[in-house]
Amino acid sequence: MKIYRGIDVSSYQGLIDWKKVKAAGIEFAILKVARKDMTPDHQFEKNWAGCLAAGVPVQGVYHYTYAADIDKAASDAAKILKILGPDRHPFVWLDYEDKSLPTDRRAADIINTFGDVITEGGCEFGVYFGMAYYDRHLDKIIEYVKPQYRKGWEARYYNGNKKEMKITDPVNMEKTPTNFDGERYGWQYTSMGRVDGIDGHVDLNLWYVDIEASVDSVPEEKVDYHLSDFIKDSREIWGVSATARATEILSKTVTVSMSQNQTHAIVTPLERYMQALGYYTGSIEADENKVPVFGNGMCKAIKLYQSNVVKSSVKNQDGILTAKGATWKKLYGAN
């Protein structure tokens, strides 16, 4: 299993040079999405755009919650979805550890309510917490948290808050937190990280599940599933002949996105080609006898393809394959 190295950031880090961050070896980023007053974090949009432009996958966003009841949890979750908008569906992490929050069964109700709203909005959901906080409080209520929300991103700073660490420094894996009764996604192992492109300290993380779109692509000549394979496999899906020209194939295309034609048959060859290029690291559902789903991973993969191959403007790097649009044109050579 590959373990990825990444960072989580907020306005505390100020302006970030994401190209330098990528060059430093960062493989993903998690971004703070909202402030206490539920307005966007001051650097959220700049960080999102910077990651996209530099090819750093946004593995998720996080929100430090002060929601002490289910009504506030539902309201705050809805505001986060509004900040994200209809075309961004990252993993959303709820930072549950403020001293003002309930630590009894009500905590599970708050987490579940938040998760319900977030997942209904098309995003995945999990909980961030510190190891000591989990041992004191959350372990008592985790059985009341819905199974699908028992996804954990855990903090344990075994070097304390005094020793700086670089992204290339070895991590003592014997200190990995193992107390969480759920699916472990990541370990935030220090808040004293140093990364080129960021002034001051930053949190460093290890990630144990596949990132949803890799940082760099693989040259076409080195892949084992070529563009010609994609075109061949897609002709039958579009209902055209084996000799159909690019313009004819293009005329048959439809919009494919997180909200339109999400389970269209064309998703499978798209997944295969994006995976071959290195932009997509998720599973090929068809190989598991499942219905193909154009999810977060493919959305991010298409954004990288639009940035690096289509050379779309930043505003058009939206992860959407618009019917007869520029991304389809590039795929079918109809430019």
C-alpha positions in Angstrom: 0.0 0.0 0.0 1.4 3.4 -1.0 1.4 6.0 1.7 1.1 9.6 0.4 2.6 12.7 2.0 0.6 15.9 2.1 -0.4 19.0 4.0 -3.5 20.8 5.3 -3.6 24.6 5.1 -5.7 27.6 6.0 -5.4 31.4 5.9 -2.9 31.0 8.7 -0.3 30.0 6.0 -1.0 33.2 4.0 -0.2 33.2 0.3 1.2 29.9 -0.8 3.4 29.2 -3.9 1.8 25.9 -4.9 4.3 25.3 -7.7 7.1 25.2 -5.1 4.9 23.1 -2.8 4.5 20.5 -5.6 8.2 20.6 -6.4 8.9 20.0 -2.7 7.3 16.6 -3.0 3.8 17.3 -1.6 1.3 14.8 -3.1 -2.0 16.3 -1.9 -3.5 19.1 0.1 -6.5 19.5 2.4 -7.9 23.0 2.5 -9.8 24.8 5.3 -13.1 25.8 3.8 -14.9 28.1 6.3 -14.3 30.4 9.2 -16.2 30.4 12.5 -18.7 32.8 11.1 -19.3 30.4 8.2 -17.8 32.7 5.6 -15.1 31.2 3.4 -11.7 30.9 4.8 -9.8 34.0 3.5 -7.4 31.8 1.4 -9.8 29.0 0.4 -10.4 30.1 -3.2 -6.8 31.1 -3.8 -5.6 27.8 -2.4 -8.1 25.8 -4.5 -7.1 27.6 -7.7 -3.4 27.3 -6.8 -3.7 23.6 -6.3 -5.5 23.1 -9.6 -3.0 25.2 -11.5 0.0 23.4 -10.0 -1.5 19.9 -10.3 -1.7 19.3 -6.5 -4.7 17.1 -5.8 -7.2 18.6 -3.3 -7.8 15.5 -1.2 -10.5 17.3 0.8 -11.6 20.3 2.8 -12.0 20.6 6.5 -14.2 22.6 8.9 -13.6 23.3 12.6 -17.0 23.1 14.0 -18.7 25.0 16.9 -22.1 23.4 16.2 -23.4 22.4 19.6 -26.8 21.1 18.4 -28.2 19.4 15.3 -29.9 22.6 13.9 -26.6 24.4 13.9 -24.9 21.4 12.4 -27.4 21.2 9.5 -27.2 24.9 8.9 -23.4 25.0 8.9 -23.2 22.0 6.6 -25.5 23.7 4.1 -23.3 26.8 4.2 -20.2 24.7 3.4 -22.0 23.2 0.4 -22.9 26.7 -0.7 -19.3 27.8 -0.5 -18.2 24.7 -2.6 -20.9 25.4 -5.2 -22.6 22.8 -7.5 -19.4 21.7 -9.3 -17.0 21.0 -6.5 -17.5 17.8 -4.5 -14.4 17.2 -2.3 -14.3 15.0 0.7 -15.4 17.1 3.7 -13.8 16.6 7.1 -15.5 17.7 10.3 -13.0 18.8 12.9 -14.8 17.9 16.1 -12.8 18.8 19.2 -13.8 22.2 20.5 -14.3 22.4 24.3 -17.7 24.0 23.8 -19.1 20.9 22.1 -21.2 18.1 23.7 -19.2 14.9 24.5 -22.1 12.6 25.1 -24.6 10.9 22.7 -25.4 14.4 21.3 -22.0 14.5 19.7 -23.0 11.5 17.5 -26.2 13.3 16.6 -24.3 16.4 15.5 -21.8 14.4 13.5 -24.5 12.3 11.8 -26.6 15.4 11.0 -23.6 17.1 9.5 -22.7 14.0 7.5 -26.3 13.6 6.2 -26.3 17.1 4.8 -22.9 16.9 3.3 -23.4 13.5 1.6 -26.8 14.6 0.3 -24.9 17.4 -1.4 -22.7 14.9 -3.2 -19.5 14.9 -1.0 -18.0 12.2 1.1 -17.7 12.8 4.8 -15.5 11.9 7.8 -14.3 13.2 11.1 -11.0 14.8 12.2 -9.8 14.6 15.8 -6.8 14.4 18.1 -5.8 11.1 19.6 -6.2 12.3 23.2 -9.6 13.8 22.4 -10.8 10.6 20.9 -9.6 8.6 23.9 -11.3 11.0 26.3 -14.6 11.5 24.5 -15.2 10.2 21.0 -14.5 6.6 21.7 -17.6 6.6 23.9 -20.0 7.8 21.1 -18.5 6.3 18.0 -20.9 3.3 18.1 -23.7 5.9 17.7 -22.1 7.4 14.6 -23.4 6.0 11.4 -21.0 3.4 10.0 -20.5 5.3 6.7 -19.2 8.3 8.7 -16.7 6.3 10.7 -13.8 7.6 8.6 -11.0 9.1 10.6 -8.3 11.6 10.0 -6.3 11.6 13.3 -3.8 14.0 14.8 -0.9 12.8 17.0 2.2 15.0 17.3 4.7 12.5 18.8 7.5 15.1 18.5 5.4 17.6 20.4 5.2 21.2 19.2 8.9 22.1 19.4 10.7 20.0 16.8 10.4 21.1 13.2 10.1 18.4 10.5 10.6 18.5 6.7 8.4 16.6 4.3 11.4 14.4 3.6 12.2 13.6 7.2 11.5 10.0 8.3 8.3 9.4 10.3 8.4 7.1 13.3 5.6 4.6 12.2 5.6 3.0 15.7 3.8 6.2 16.8 1.0 5.8 14.3 -2.3 6.2 16.2 -4.3 2.9 16.3 -7.0 3.7 18.7 -9.7 4.8 16.2 -12.6 2.3 15.8 -13.2 3.0 12.1 -11.6 3.3 8.7 -8.3 5.3 9.1 -7.6 7.7 6.2 -4.8 9.9 7.4 -2.4 10.8 10.2 -1.5 14.4 10.9 1.8 13.8 12.6 3.2 17.3 13.1 2.1 20.9 13.1 5.7 22.1 12.8 6.3 21.2 9.2 8.5 23.1 6.8 7.7 23.0 3.1 9.2 25.1 0.4 6.6 27.6 -0.9 5.0 28.2 2.5 6.2 30.8 5.0 6.1 29.5 8.5 4.9 26.1 9.8 2.3 23.8 8.2 0.7 20.5 9.3 2.2 17.4 7.7 0.2 14.3 7.0 0.5 10.7 5.9 -2.4 9.4 3.9 -3.4 5.7 3.7 -6.0 5.6 1.0 -5.5 6.4 -2.7 -5.5 10.0 -3.6 -8.2 10.6 -6.2 -6.0 12.1 -8.9 -2.3 11.9 -9.1 0.0 14.9 -9.5 1.7 14.1 -12.8 0.7 12.4 -16.0 2.4 9.5 -17.8 3.5 10.1 -21.4 1.1 8.7 -23.9 3.8 6.4 -25.4 4.4 4.8 -22.1 0.8 3.9 -21.1 -0.7 0.4 -21.6 -4.2 1.8 -22.5 -3.7 4.3 -25.3 -6.0 7.0 -26.7 -6.6 4.7 -29.7 -7.9 2.1 -27.2 -10.2 4.7 -25.7 -11.6 5.7 -29.1 -12.0 2.1 -30.2 -13.9 1.2 -27.0 -16.1 4.2 -27.1 -17.3 3.9 -30.7 -19.7 1.1 -29.9 -21.0 3.1 -26.9 -21.8 6.1 -29.1 -23.3 3.8 -31.7 -21.0 4.7 -34.6 -19.1 2.5 -37.1 -15.5 1.3 -36.6 -14.5 3.8 -39.3 -16.4 6.8 -38.0 -14.5 10.1 -38.2 -13.8 12.3 -35.2 -16.5 14.8 -36.1 -19.2 12.1 -36.3 -18.2 10.7 -32.9 -18.1 14.2 -31.4 -21.7 14.8 -32.5 -22.8 11.9 -30.4 -21.2 13.0 -27.1 -23.2 14.1 -24.1 -22.3 16.0 -21.0 -20.7 13.8 -18.3 -20.1 15.2 -14.8 -20.9 14.6 -11.2 -24.5 15.6 -11.8 -25.1 14.6 -15.4 -24.8 11.1 -17.0 -22.8 10.1 -14.0 -23.2 6.4 -14.7 -23.0 6.5 -18.5 -21.2 3.6 -20.1 -18.6 6.0 -21.5 -17.3 6.5 -17.9 -15.5 3.1 -18.0 -13.2 3.8 -21.0 -12.7 7.3 -19.6 -11.6 5.8 -16.3 -9.2 3.5 -18.1 -7.6 6.2 -20.1 -7.3 8.7 -17.2 -5.9 5.9 -15.0 -3.3 5.0 -17.7 -2.2 8.6 -17.9 -1.8 8.7 -14.2 -4.6 11.3 -13.4 -7.0 8.7 -11.9 -6.1 6.3 -9.1 -9.5 5.0 -8.2 -11.0 1.7 -9.1 -12.5 0.7 -12.5 -16.0 -0.3 -11.3 -16.7 -2.4 -14.4 -13.8 -4.7 -13.5 -15.6 -5.4 -10.2 -19.0 -6.0 -11.9 -20.3 -2.6 -10.7 -22.0 0.2 -12.4 -19.4 2.9 -13.5 -19.6 6.1 -11.5 -18.1 9.5 -12.5 -17.2 10.5 -8.9 -14.8 12.9 -7.2 -11.8 11.0 -8.4 -12.7 11.3 -12.1 -13.8 14.9 -11.7 -10.3 15.7 -10.4 -8.7 13.6 -13.1 -10.6 15.4 -15.8 -9.6 18.8 -14.3 -5.9 17.7 -14.5 -6.4 16.5 -18.1 -8.1 19.9 -19.0 -5.2 21.7 -17.4 -2.2 19.7 -18.8 -3.5 18.3 -22.1 -6.5 20.4 -23.3 -4.7 23.5 -21.9 -8.0 25.0 -20.9 -8.2 28.4 -19.1 -8.4 28.1 -15.3 -12.2 28.9 -15.3 -12.8 26.0 -17.8 -10.8 23.4 -15.7 -14.1 22.3 -14.2 -13.9 18.5 -14.4 -16.9 18.5 -16.8 -17.0 16.9 -20.2 -19.4 19.2 -21.9 -21.3 17.7 -24.9 -19.3 18.5 -28.1 -17.0 20.6 -26.0 -13.2 21.2 -25.9 -12.4 18.1 -23.7 -14.2 15.7 -26.0 -12.6 17.4 -29.0 -9.2 16.8 -27.6 -10.0 13.2 -26.8 -11.3 12.5 -30.4 -8.8 14.7 -32.2 -11.6 17.0 -33.5 -9.8 20.2 -32.7 
